[in-house]
Amino acid sequence: MKIGILAIQGSIIEHKKMLEKLKVEPVLVKKPEDIDYIEGIILPGGESTTFLTILENRSLFTKLQRRLKEGLPAMGTCAGLILLAKEIENHPEQKSLGILDVIVSRNAYGRQRESFTTSLKIPVLGEKEFECVFIRAPQIVKVGNDVKVQATFDEKPIFVEEKNIIGLTFHPELTEDTRIHEYFLKRCGF
């Protein structure tokens, strides 16, 4: 199985190590043809406006959007979630892939120095709590009717799913816990 990682910027290496730990071949997606031979894709954290600029400059935006609409499983973490969201609550207006029916507010938990870690129960992962790392994290302020909320923090969704898409406001790749990546891989048919 080959799982792509959008390799433009952000926590690429950390996701790559997680996939390798789980015996899955990571494909670093840098150009449109890299999307042709993957069974799923991870959109990592980073800076969402930079992602958009590079996606468009490399002609990746349209092809990625089409593959996602066709059912390619995807997991977006932090900025990756922002890229997937149907709407982003900020000024100036920001474009997105518009795939996941959520409204997201960028950097809602504050600046870099307000970043934090907390352990939470995520029922779909079992009884053991999961360490959630929030770094300049977005906040999901509204979910569509078909979006399942799998976990919350302070009554706000932090882990959502809709069809083939998983969106996370935190960084599971910055822990040693592989359960979220395992959960995603099951969605990819692993």
C-alpha positions in Angstrom: 0.0 0.0 0.0 1.2 3.5 -0.9 0.1 6.5 1.1 0.9 10.0 0.0 2.0 12.8 2.1 1.6 16.3 0.7 5.3 17.2 0.8 5.3 20.9 0.4 6.1 22.0 4.0 5.2 21.2 7.6 5.4 17.9 9.5 6.2 15.7 6.5 9.1 13.7 8.1 7.0 12.9 11.3 4.1 11.5 9.2 6.6 9.6 7.1 8.1 8.0 10.2 4.6 7.0 11.4 3.8 5.3 8.1 7.1 3.5 8.0 6.6 2.4 11.6 3.3 0.8 10.4 5.1 -0.9 7.5 3.4 1.3 4.9 5.2 2.9 1.9 5.0 6.7 2.1 5.0 8.6 -1.2 6.1 12.2 -1.0 3.6 14.1 -3.1 5.3 17.1 -4.8 3.8 17.1 -8.3 0.5 16.1 -9.9 1.6 12.7 -11.2 2.5 11.6 -7.6 -1.2 11.5 -6.9 -1.9 8.8 -9.5 -0.5 5.8 -7.6 -1.6 6.3 -4.0 -4.4 4.8 -2.0 -4.7 7.7 0.5 -3.1 11.0 1.3 -2.1 12.9 4.4 -2.2 16.7 4.4 0.1 17.7 7.2 0.3 20.7 9.4 2.2 23.8 8.2 1.0 27.1 6.9 -2.2 26.9 4.9 -1.8 29.9 2.7 1.7 28.7 1.7 0.3 25.3 0.9 -2.3 26.9 -1.4 0.2 29.0 -3.2 2.5 26.1 -3.9 -0.4 23.7 -4.7 -1.5 26.1 -7.4 2.0 26.9 -8.7 2.7 23.2 -9.2 -0.7 22.5 -10.7 -1.6 20.1 -7.8 -4.7 21.9 -6.5 -7.2 20.8 -9.2 -5.9 17.2 -9.5 -5.9 16.7 -5.7 -9.4 18.2 -5.4 -10.7 15.9 -8.1 -9.1 12.8 -6.6 -10.6 13.7 -3.2 -14.1 14.2 -4.7 -13.7 10.8 -6.4 -13.2 9.2 -3.0 -9.4 9.2 -2.3 -9.1 8.8 1.5 -7.5 11.8 3.2 -6.4 12.8 6.6 -5.7 16.5 7.2 -4.0 17.6 10.4 -4.0 21.3 11.5 -3.3 23.3 8.3 -4.2 20.1 6.4 -7.7 20.4 7.9 -7.9 24.1 6.9 -7.1 23.0 3.3 -9.9 20.5 3.3 -12.5 22.7 4.9 -15.5 24.0 2.9 -15.2 27.4 4.6 -12.5 29.3 6.6 -13.5 32.0 9.0 -10.9 34.8 8.6 -10.0 37.9 6.8 -8.8 38.1 4.2 -10.9 35.4 2.5 -8.9 32.2 1.9 -9.4 29.6 -0.8 -9.6 25.8 0.2 -10.1 22.5 -1.4 -13.7 22.7 -0.1 -14.1 18.9 0.5 -14.9 18.6 4.2 -18.2 20.2 5.3 -16.9 22.2 8.2 -16.2 25.9 9.0 -12.8 26.4 10.5 -11.2 29.3 12.3 -7.4 29.6 11.8 -5.1 29.9 14.8 -8.1 29.9 17.1 -6.2 28.6 20.1 -3.6 31.4 19.9 -0.1 31.9 18.7 2.9 29.6 18.9 3.6 30.3 22.6 0.0 29.3 23.4 0.5 25.8 22.0 -0.3 23.0 24.3 -0.7 19.2 24.8 -3.6 17.4 26.5 -4.7 13.8 26.8 -8.3 13.0 25.7 -10.5 10.0 25.3 -11.3 9.3 21.6 -13.8 6.5 21.6 -13.0 5.2 18.1 -9.4 4.6 19.3 -10.3 2.6 22.4 -10.2 3.2 26.1 -6.7 4.6 26.4 -6.5 8.4 26.2 -4.7 10.0 23.2 -2.1 12.8 23.6 -3.3 15.7 21.5 -0.7 18.3 20.5 -2.2 21.7 19.5 0.2 24.1 17.7 -1.3 27.3 16.5 -4.3 25.1 16.0 -7.4 25.8 14.1 -10.9 25.4 15.6 -13.8 23.7 14.0 -16.7 26.2 14.6 -19.4 24.4 12.7 -19.9 20.9 11.1 -22.3 19.9 8.3 -25.1 17.3 8.8 -23.1 14.4 7.4 -19.9 15.1 9.5 -19.3 12.7 12.4 -17.6 14.3 15.4 -15.3 11.6 16.9 -13.7 13.8 19.6 -14.1 17.2 21.2 -12.0 19.6 23.4 -13.8 22.3 25.4 -17.0 21.4 23.6 -15.4 22.1 20.1 -14.8 19.3 17.6 -11.2 18.3 17.2 -11.5 15.0 15.2 -14.2 14.8 12.5 -15.0 12.5 9.6 -17.1 12.8 6.5 -17.1 10.0 3.9 -13.5 9.5 2.9 -12.1 12.4 4.8 -10.7 12.7 8.4 -9.9 16.2 9.8 -7.9 16.8 13.0 -7.2 20.2 14.6 -4.1 18.6 16.4 -0.9 16.8 15.4 -1.0 13.0 16.0 2.3 12.6 14.2 4.1 14.4 17.1 3.5 11.6 19.5 4.6 8.0 19.6 1.0 6.8 19.5 0.2 5.3 16.1 -3.5 4.7 16.6 -4.8 7.6 14.6 -2.6 6.7 11.6 -3.8 3.1 12.0 -7.4 4.3 12.0 -6.7 6.3 8.8 -5.0 3.3 7.1 -8.1 1.1 7.8 -10.1 3.7 5.9 -7.6 3.3 3.0 -8.1 -0.5 3.0 -5.0 -1.5 4.9 
